[in-house]
Amino acid sequence: MLLSQRLLRTAYSLTALSLLIGLAACNSSDTATEDGDDMAAVDSPDSGVTGDVLVDGSSTVFPISEAMAEEFMAENPDARVTVGVSGSGGGFSKFCAGETDISNASRPIKPEEAEICAENGIEFVELPIAFDGLSVITNPENDWAECLTVDELKMIWEPDAQGAITNWNQVRDEFPDAPLGLYGPGTDSGTFDYFTEAIVGEDGASRGDFTSSEDDNVIVQGVANDQGGLGYLGYAYYIENEDRLKLMAIDGGNGCIQPSQETIADGTYQPLSRPEFFYVKVDSLSNPAVRAFAEFQIDPDNANLVNETGYVPIPADLAPLAQERLDNEIAGTVFPDGSAVGVKLADLFEAQQ
């Protein structure tokens, strides 16, 4: 598994780093001046940027950010990138309070969040990092449903469905008389916001009687253990658990299409293809480590790390626009209403350059 392999590599790296630190400590303790004072440690060769970078936010963007942080620190061992997972909304709460340098998000910043940032003097640069296909999943033992229409998804998830749509045969007559178990992201998740807007038609409009969590692994576990389960999450988490889950095709009006790197990249998987972002605090860009890590994440040479985690890198023609935004510290969002459903990033970023 891509994510689990990366976690193992991270553990091995940290173990090796600990051993090196221990050896360095032993060597320095053996070196002292004649009067007993420890000698200053000999400076190591320049190994790149130094400093701390604090990142938090979306669980969907987390695998990308984690992969980027691991490789960045391998190239810059004197830099430390800490990545947390509070959901897009939780991440923006910390970011706008000045607690983090970078906020990961699986949807654009909302107007009310941008207002809080402004009230606290937090300016930010908005940068795309990848594209994702929000994936609808079921239990592998579900042998009756291969594809759902957007209208059927809306019927299942809209607020009026709470306590009313509880069985598969209510979704479609040909489906069996089987309980419908629902699993999805919590309300702090950008995935929740995007799904409700794209499917129900209103950000945050959803039934409340489903098992919710900001941890996508909880959603995976719930659907995997419930024969009648249905849920949604980021594509990378499906790929990581595809042996335990069944991927649904979605009919957005042009036939049944499953998410894949190809259908996400060419825009045929609709309406659940979406951009992923990170937001960097302008004041934090004076920290060389923060600026270098931001540049590292949008560098086309590191697009392979996005691919590794199951997402689609931003198009090559969009990368220079992102770099220009960062170089010129263009503050603010290109999504004034907070919606990214059905929009083209290139058009929006070109308009604000």
SULJO-V617424 format. One record per helix or strand of 2 or more residues. SS is the DSSP state (@ for helix, = for strand). FROM is the first residue (numbers start at 1). LEN is the number of residues. Records with the same first field share a line. If there is no record, write none. Layout:
SS->FROM-LEN  FROM-LEN
//
This chain:
@->2-28  59-17  87-10  111-9  150-8  159-3  168-4  190-11  216-9  235-6  261-5  283-4  288-11  300-9  316-12  345-8
=->51-7  79-5  102-4  124-10  135-5  147-3  181-5  211-3  229-5  245-3  249-3  256-2  273-9  312-2
//
